[in-house]
Amino acid sequence: MTVPTVLAAGLVGLLAAVGLLLGAIVGYTDRLGHRAIATVTGFGAGVLIAVLTLELLVESHEHGSAPATALGFLLGAVLFSSINRVLEKREAADRKRCGECAVQPTEEEAPGSGTAIAVGALIDGIPESIAIGLTVATSGGAGAPFALVAGFFLANIPQGISSASGMRQAGRSRKYVLGLWSTVVATSTLAAVLGAIAFADAGGTFLAGLTALAAGGVLAMLAETMIPEAFHLNRRFIGVVTATGVVVAILLQ
């Protein structure tokens, strides 16, 4: 593992994750309504669908086999959903909701929910960070495809917007919200670096399975935290908005 590879992983991980912080700033300072937030979330969901399909699953299949890709993808979804189930029991189920359609609990209503929400926010970003690290590892330090990084960046903005808006309405302070998302960005950057370092010398089939596992985690996160926000009380043409996100991601190829 060379220094340029580590730097490349850190840089692309940071560029992708910083969209979360930018979105959180907008979500906390601008009082956007649910329809606006749901619409941009639907767009971001479309971008993620295209990224995990055209970048992660295609890469996994090219470097490995169909069984490795299928198994890794399913395991990734099961792993994320299992962790998310635990977080739901600790009042973190609505951590990506804007607060207008589904209200996040306050710390007084659900003691410990702030910690659970923070852990959930960190967990949500891990699959894409690992995917970035794996992509850098397979490229030999050349970085990650522009479409992958740009896609994650664009999809992260609405996640930050909706979550920070909900946190503000739940009475959480600016310091808590922006501090949390700054920590998520730093953790995501570190996860990308660790992913590149840990799997730099891994075999093709193993890397293919891990890439698919990361993709499965991204899809589960998308289905359980983003799509509910996009669809709730905003059904009119949200499918078109999501399709537009897919088209934009395709054009970034």
C-alpha angles and dihedrals in degrees: 000000000000129000092246090056092052091047092048092051092048094048097048091042090054094046092052096044098044088075086074092059093045089051092047091054091052093044094050099042102035117060097221118178124240094256093057093045093045091051095053089044090055089051091050091049090055091051091052093049090055094044096051091045103040098033112025104031094039090050091047093051093047094052098039139011137289093253092051091049094046095046094045092048093051093045091051091054092047092049095051094043091050092052091044090053090057090049091049090060088056094054096260097115093104097045091123096044120110096228096243097078098028120014120225112224120253120235089251092054094045114018110213094022091115091059092045091050090049091051090047092052090052093047092049092061098046100082095054092044092053089047090055092048092050091049091052090047093053091046093057093239096314090122130239129304113275091235091056096050095040091046094053090045093053093044093049095058096069090043089058092044097052096042096046091047090054092046091052092051089049088059099254115151128249088244091055095046099044091039090053095050092044087054091049091052091050092046092048091051091050091047090054090051093047091048091054093046098044096049102033093113099033120128124257098253093047092049090047091055092048092048090051090047090055090048090052090052091050092051093049090049089049094050097044103038111019108034094052089056093046096049102038110106089340106084098134109108093332086133089060091049091051091048088052089057089053091050093050091051090049091052090053090063 
